[in-house]
Amino acid sequence: MTTYSRRKFLDTMKLGAGAALGASLLTIPTGTALASVPYFPKPRQGKKLGIALVGLGYYAKNLLAPALEKTGECYLAGIVTGTPSKIPEWKEKYNIADKNVYSYDTFDKIKDNPDIDIIYVVLPNSMHKEYTIRAAKAGKHVICEKPMALNPAECREMIAACDKAKVKLAIGYRLHSEPHTQEIMRLKREKDFGAVKLVEAADGFKIGDPTQWRLKKALAGGGAMYDVGVYCINGARYATGEQPIAVTAQEYKTDPVKFKEVDETITWQMEFSSGAVATCTTTYAASTERLYVAYEKGWAELRPAFGYGPIKGKTNKGEMDIPHTIHQALQMDDFSRCVKENKESPVNGYEGLKDLLVVEAIYKSIGSGKRELVNPV
């Protein structure tokens, strides 16, 4: 069987003492509380690195902070917020010292804090560039949530700032640390089913509150494409191992009032130099989540493919027998190891830039109604 077996997964993750959790914990039903999901950390190397979360919204509060209670290489050391009323709860729950609490106005003082090694930027898209560059100038390594920025030019500024400061930059592509996704990468790399011929990817949900920042172009940059469409782009890229060379795209709106400023639904096609093609959809109008890869001699599918889990997968030879993990814990530990070992992150700034170059070409194609080339990195 070419897909991951349970034993192969455990061996890959080097469970060690964690194996004592037992096989009964390896099957995680949908809806299981995050705290009860086994994480399977690799052996810790050296001291834990301190992470400061910049922005204490839903993702930071409900996913990143709980995940940091499961990590082996890093921990929640500080917070940065523009809402003082949030501070007492965070300090008490995570035992955060007064000296590790910052506002956006005092953020730059973080350079003098040895407790903070890594800044995790969890802010609206329009603020990614500013706080990544400020973090780099403070001498701190950076994780920036996806999408990396509003456009490729901003991505290049962020990369340059981190290079100049000699700090590492990673984009919050947690799925690159997730085992089902890694199996999709392995199938391409080891060619179990031959060359990739076709990719189908879709990611979307029905968005609620019409006043939220995700529907404001100045803050979000775009709509469904910037929010979840980048998962489809990134998924097609890691499934093929290639950057697309051209795209053709179409946009549709069923609610022009709600989506006055940003896109609601976009479909697009991508061409790769190998001859592989991808057809993708992203939307704020309905729920959809799938990554399907057709090879010369088989197929693989993740469904759900891009959410917080459980991710589920199968191939033409059977189910992927891989347990659910905490994506964010794996992601942050992986980056912490890169920092400790002075290695480049696989999801560095160029990974974010490549996706934004495709986004740029997609919007250009929508405007022109024609096939558009993707600009080179």
N, C-alpha and C positions, 0 to 999 in steps of 0.2 A: 504494500500500500504506500503510495507516494506522499500522502498527506501526513501531517504531524500525528504521531501516536501520543497517547498520554505519557508513556515512558520517555519518548523522545523529548517531549516538552520539559519534563522534570529534569532530564539530564542536561538539556540546554540551559535551563535556568540555574543549574548548580545549587539545588536546594539545600544540601547539607542537612543541618538540624531541622530546617523547615519541613522536611519530608515527614516528620513526626506528626504533622497536622492530620495526615491520613487521607486515604482515598475518598472517604465520605464527604470531605469538604471540597472536593474538586468539582462537583457538579453544582453550579450556582443558579438557582431559579431566577427568572426575571423579577425585578422589583426588590431583590435582596438589598438590605441596607449596606451602604458603603463600608461601615465599620466591620461587617461580618465577612467581607470578601477577602480570601487569603491573598497576600501580595507576593510571596515567594522572593524575598530580597536576596541578592547575591552577597557574599561576604563583604563586610564593610572594610574600606581601606582608609586608614588614618582617621582624623577627627571629622566630625560632621560639619559641613559648611552651612553658614547661616544665610537664609533666604529672607528677603523683605518683599512683601507683596505691595505693589503700587496700584491702588484701586481695590475697594472692598465690596464690589458688587456681587451678583449671584454666583458667578463662576468662582471667584476667590473664596467666598464664604462657604459655599456648598460642595465644592469639589477640590480646589487646591489646598485649602487649609486642612480639611479632614485627611487628604492624601498625605500631607506632610507629617501626620501623626503615624504614618505607616512606613515612611522612608528610612533607609539605612545609612545613606550618605549625606543627608542634609536635614535641616529642621527649620521651622518657622521662627525666625529670630526678630523680625521687625515688620512694621506696617506703615504705609503712607496713605493718608486719606484726607479728603477735603470736607468730611463730615464728622465733626468732633463728637457727636452723640454716639457714634459707633465705637469709639475708643474703649470705654470701660468694659464692654462685653468682650472684646477681643483680648484685652489685657488679662482679664480674669480667666477666660477660657483657655488661652494658650500661654499663660505665664510670661507675658511680654513686658520687659522692663521699660520704665518711663523713657530712658535714654534712647530706646529703639523705636520710638513712636514719632512720626514726622507728618507735617502737613505738606501740601504742594509748595507752599512758600518757603518752608525750611528744608525741603528735600536735598538741596545741594550740600547741606552740612553732613550728609551721610558719608561723605568722603573721609571724615575723621573717625568713623565708627568701625573698629576692627571686628565687631560681632557680625557685620554684614559682609558677606562675600559675593552674593548674587542678588541682583534686582530682577524681579519678575513683573513686567509691565502688563497689567490687566485693565487697560483703559479703553475708551472708545477709539476707533481706528485712527481718527485724526490726531490723536495725542501720542501715538506710538513713536513717531520720529523724535519728537521733542524729548520724551522721557528716556528713550534709548540713548540718545546722544548725551543727555545730562548724566545718566548713569555711567556711561563710558568715561566722561570727563571726571567723574568722581572716582574713577579707578575700579569700578565694580563690573563683574561679568554680568551678562544680560540674557534673560529669556524674554522674548517679546511675543505676545499672543498673535495669532493669525487673524486676518491677513496682516502681513508684515507692515504695510504702510498703505497710503492712498494711491501711490503710483511708483513706477520703477525708479524715477529720479530720487524720491525719498529713500527708497531701499538702498540706493548707492551711497547716499549721504550717511546713512546709519552704518553701513559696512565700513566706510572710510573712517568714521569716528571711532569705531571699535578697533580697527586696525591701528590707528594712530595712538590710541590709548593702550594698545597691547592687552586688550581684554577680549574674552570670548563672547560670541553672540550666537544664540540659538533661537529659532522660531518655534512657537508652541505646537508643533506637529506631534502630539502625543502618540498618534497611531504608529509612528515609525518605531516605537518601543513596544507595541502591542503584538502578541504572538501570532494571531491570525493574519494580521497585515504582514508580518515578517515571513509568514509562509507564502503569501502571494509574491513577495520579493524573491524568496528562495526558488519558487517554481520558474520564475523568469531567469534567474541566475544559473540554475542547474539544468534548465531545459528538460524537465521530466516529461513534458508533453510537447516538446518542440517549441518552435518560435511562436510568439504572440501574433495573432492575426486581427483580433477585434476586441475592443473594450467597450462595455456599456456601463455608464455610471449615472446615478441619480441621487440627489440629496435635497430634501426640502421639508418644510413644515408649514402649518397654517399659523401665521403670526398674529398676535393679539393686539395689545394696546397700541392704538394708532398714534399716540404721542411719544412713544419711546424713541431713543436716540438712533436706533437701527433704521428708522424710516426717515431720518434727516440726512440729506446728502453731505452737508458740511461736516458732520460728525462721523458718518459711516463710510462715505466715499461712494457707496453703491448699496443696492439692496441684497437680495438673495445671493447674487453672485459673490459679493464680498464676504457674506456671512458663512454660507455653506457651500456655495459653488466651488470655492477653492478646494474643498475636499475632493470633488470630482476631478478637478484638474490634477491635483496632487496624486490621487488614486490612479488615474490613467498613466501618470508619469512613473510611479513606482511599479505599476504592473508591466509596463513596457521597458522600463529602464532608459527611457529616452525623453528628450524635450521635444514637443511638437514643433513642426516647421511652418504650419499654416492652419488657419481656422476659418470656419464659416458659421455665422451665428444669426439667431432670430430672437426677437423679444416679443412678449405678449402681456397684455394687461387686461384683467377683468374688473379691476376696481381702480380707475384712474384718479379718484379722489384720494384714497388711502395711499396709493403709490405714486403720488404726484411728483415726488422728488427722486424716488429710487425705483429700481427694477423689481417687478413682481415675479415673472417667470422668464427664463432664458433657456433656449435649447441651442446646442452648438456641436459642431463636428471638428475633430482634430486629425491632422495628418502627420505621420511620423516618417522619418527618413528610411526606416526599415520596410515600409509598406503597410505597417499596421495602421488601423484607423480607430477612432473612438467617437462614440456618440453619447452626449451628456445632456442632462436636464437639471436645473436648479429652480426652486420655486418657494415663494412665501404663501402659496395658495392651497397647498395640500401636503400630506405626509408621504414621503417616499425616501427610501434609503437602500441602495444596492450597488454593488460592484461586481460585474460579471466579466470574466476574461476567457475568450475562446482562443485555444492554441491549435497548432496543426493536428495534434492527436488527442485532444481532450479539452476540458473546461474546468474552471474554478469559479465559485461564487461566494461572496460574503453578503449576507442579508440577515440582520442589520450589518452595515459595513462601516459607518462613520461616527456613530453616536458613542455615548459613554459606556455602553455595554448593557447586557452581554453581547459581544460580537459573535456571530455564528457563521460557520463556513462549511462548504462541502465541495467536492470535485466529482467528476464522472466516476471515480472509484469509491466514493463514500464520504461520510461525514468527517470533518476535521475534529478530532477528539482532543480539543484544547480547552483547558479551564479558563474561566473569566478571571481577569486581573484588574487591578486599579491602574488604569492607563497613566494617570498623572503622577503616581508614585514612581512607576517605572521610568517615565520621561524625566522627572527631576533628578532621580538617582543617576540615570545615564549621563545627563549633562554635568552633574557634580563630579562624576568619574572623569569626564573629559577635562574639567578644570584641574582636578588633582593630578592627572597624568599628563597635562599640557598637550592634549590632543584636540584636533578640530572636531566639532560636533558634526555628525552626518546631516543634521537639520540646521546648518548654519545660515547666515544671511543670504547666501547665493541660492539656497533652496527656496527661501521666501521670494527673492527677486525673480526667479524663473517662473513662479506662479503668477506674479504680477505682470510679467511680460506677456503671458498668455491672456490674462484679464484685459490688458491694454488692447490686444489684437481682437478680442471678442467684441468689445465696445466699438472698436473701429469698424468691424464687419457689420455690426448692427446699423451703424450710421451710413455706411456705404452701400449695404446690400450686396457686397461682393466678398469673395474669398480674400483674406488678408494674411500676409506673412507675419510670423512671430519674430520680433526683433531679437538679434543675438544677445547673449549675456555680455 
